[in-house]
Amino acid sequence: MSAYAQCFYRCFGWSGSSNNPITNHDQPKICLDTTKMGTDAVIVKNGKRICGTGGGLANAPIAQDKAYFQAKLQSTGIFGIGVGLETAELDRVPLGEDANSWVLRHDGFIRHNKKTIHETNIKFSEGDFIGVSYDHIELNFYVNGKNIGSPVLGIRGSVFPLLYVDESAILDVEFEHFEHAPPSGYRQIMLEQQIF
């Protein structure tokens, strides 16, 4: 194999030892969707980081029974994490003010449709991990692996993982390799075709 071909294969993560250079990289991955984000939001790092101002949805809804994802707070500011319908207002920060988003905010409040569902005394710090579990009955939040004990009920419709940021906040989302293990029975979000 020529030196050029070897360099090309290494650059794209392919192995020169196989006749078929197709790898798992060709499988679709869950990530933040650059077509479903606020106008001033910025999604980078292959759909795993959101910064700027606004919200972003993942590229797939939560279709399975018990799903989990988590984000690391890289920089504090105004932020939130939760779930939202595809029609969530991603340009309006903070989210949780419309009927299409359910979020845990930077101030520890869980909001939906201009109402506070739960007030918590959580004080977030850079480096915190915020987890989200959803089973189509309850939405739960976790901080550094511990359930905050404020479930959200009554969510209807096909929801997507949702994050938003403002005032220098940066969130890195993870959909499969978690720093803190999901609760028992919960797994990474799967694409609908992977479920069947």
C-alpha positions in Angstrom: 0.0 0.0 0.0 1.4 3.4 -0.9 2.4 5.9 1.8 -0.4 8.2 0.6 -3.1 5.6 1.0 -1.8 4.7 4.4 -1.9 8.3 5.5 -5.4 8.7 4.1 -6.7 5.6 5.9 -5.1 6.7 9.2 -6.6 10.2 8.8 -10.1 8.8 8.5 -9.7 6.0 11.1 -9.6 3.2 8.6 -7.3 0.2 8.9 -5.1 -0.8 6.0 -5.3 -4.4 7.1 -8.8 -5.0 5.7 -10.1 -5.0 2.2 -13.2 -3.1 3.4 -12.3 0.2 4.9 -15.9 0.9 6.1 -16.1 1.1 9.9 -18.6 2.0 12.6 -17.9 5.6 11.7 -20.5 5.1 8.9 -23.2 4.4 11.4 -25.4 7.4 12.3 -24.7 8.8 15.7 -26.9 10.8 18.1 -25.6 14.4 18.3 -26.9 17.9 18.4 -28.5 18.8 15.0 -27.2 21.9 13.3 -30.5 22.2 11.4 -32.5 22.3 14.7 -30.8 25.1 16.6 -31.3 28.7 17.5 -30.0 31.3 15.0 -27.2 32.5 17.4 -26.4 29.1 18.9 -23.2 27.5 17.8 -22.8 23.7 17.7 -19.2 22.3 17.3 -17.1 19.3 18.2 -19.1 17.0 15.9 -22.5 18.0 17.5 -21.3 17.5 21.1 -20.8 21.2 22.2 -23.2 24.1 22.3 -22.2 27.6 22.9 -23.3 31.1 21.8 -26.9 32.0 22.5 -29.9 29.7 21.9 -31.0 26.1 22.0 -30.4 23.0 20.1 -32.1 19.7 19.7 -30.6 16.3 19.1 -30.9 14.7 15.6 -33.3 12.0 16.8 -36.2 11.8 19.2 -36.3 9.6 22.2 -38.1 6.6 20.9 -37.1 3.8 23.2 -38.7 3.0 26.6 -35.8 4.2 28.9 -33.2 6.7 27.6 -30.4 8.6 29.1 -28.0 11.4 28.1 -25.8 13.8 30.0 -23.9 17.0 29.6 -20.8 18.5 31.2 -20.9 22.1 32.2 -17.7 23.5 30.7 -18.4 27.2 31.4 -21.1 28.7 33.6 -23.6 31.3 32.5 -27.3 30.9 31.6 -28.0 27.3 30.5 -30.6 24.5 30.6 -31.0 20.9 29.7 -34.0 18.7 29.2 -36.3 17.6 26.4 -38.4 19.5 23.9 -40.7 19.0 21.0 -39.4 19.7 17.5 -41.4 23.0 17.7 -39.6 24.3 20.8 -38.6 28.0 20.4 -34.9 27.6 20.2 -34.1 31.3 19.7 -35.8 32.3 23.0 -33.5 31.9 26.0 -34.2 30.7 28.6 -36.2 27.8 27.4 -39.0 26.3 29.5 -41.2 29.3 28.8 -43.1 27.7 26.0 -45.4 24.7 25.9 -42.8 22.7 23.9 -39.8 22.4 26.4 -39.2 21.0 29.8 -35.8 22.0 31.3 -33.6 22.1 34.4 -32.1 25.6 34.4 -28.9 27.1 35.7 -30.8 28.6 38.7 -32.0 25.1 39.8 -35.6 25.7 38.6 -37.3 23.1 36.4 -39.6 25.0 34.0 -42.3 24.3 31.4 -44.8 26.6 29.8 -43.9 29.7 31.9 -44.4 27.8 35.1 -41.9 26.5 37.7 -42.6 22.8 38.1 -39.9 22.3 40.8 -37.5 24.6 42.7 -34.3 23.0 43.8 -31.4 24.4 45.8 -28.8 23.2 43.3 -25.8 25.4 42.7 -24.0 24.4 39.6 -20.2 24.7 39.1 -17.9 24.3 36.1 -17.2 20.6 35.6 -20.6 19.4 36.9 -22.3 16.6 34.9 -26.0 16.9 34.4 -27.8 13.7 33.4 -31.3 13.3 32.0 -33.4 10.1 32.0 -36.8 9.8 30.3 -39.1 6.8 30.1 -42.2 8.4 28.5 -43.7 8.7 32.0 -41.1 10.6 34.0 -38.3 13.0 33.2 -35.6 13.0 35.8 -32.4 15.0 36.3 -29.1 14.0 37.9 -26.2 16.1 39.0 -22.9 14.3 39.2 -24.6 11.0 39.2 -27.2 11.7 41.9 -30.9 12.0 41.2 -32.2 15.4 42.3 -35.6 13.9 43.2 -37.8 16.3 41.2 -39.5 14.2 38.5 -41.5 15.8 35.7 -44.7 14.1 34.6 -47.2 14.6 31.9 -44.9 15.1 28.9 -46.7 14.2 25.7 -45.4 13.9 22.1 -42.2 12.9 20.4 -39.5 14.7 22.4 -35.8 15.3 21.6 -32.9 16.0 23.9 -32.6 19.7 24.3 -29.9 22.1 25.6 -29.6 25.8 25.6 -26.9 28.4 26.5 -26.4 32.1 26.9 -24.0 34.5 28.6 -20.8 32.5 28.0 -22.2 29.1 29.1 -20.8 26.1 27.3 -22.3 22.6 27.5 -20.7 19.4 26.1 -23.3 16.7 25.6 -22.7 13.0 25.6 -25.1 10.4 24.2 -23.2 7.2 24.7 -20.0 7.3 26.8 -21.1 8.6 30.2 -19.0 9.9 33.1 -21.7 8.8 35.5 -23.6 5.6 34.8 -27.2 5.8 33.8 -29.8 4.6 36.3 -30.6 0.9 36.3 -32.5 -0.1 33.1 -31.7 3.1 31.2 -29.4 3.2 28.2 -28.0 5.6 25.6 -30.5 7.0 23.1 -30.9 4.8 20.1 -32.0 5.7 16.6 -35.4 4.3 15.8 -34.0 1.8 13.2 -31.6 0.4 15.9 -34.5 -0.4 18.3 -36.2 -2.9 16.0 
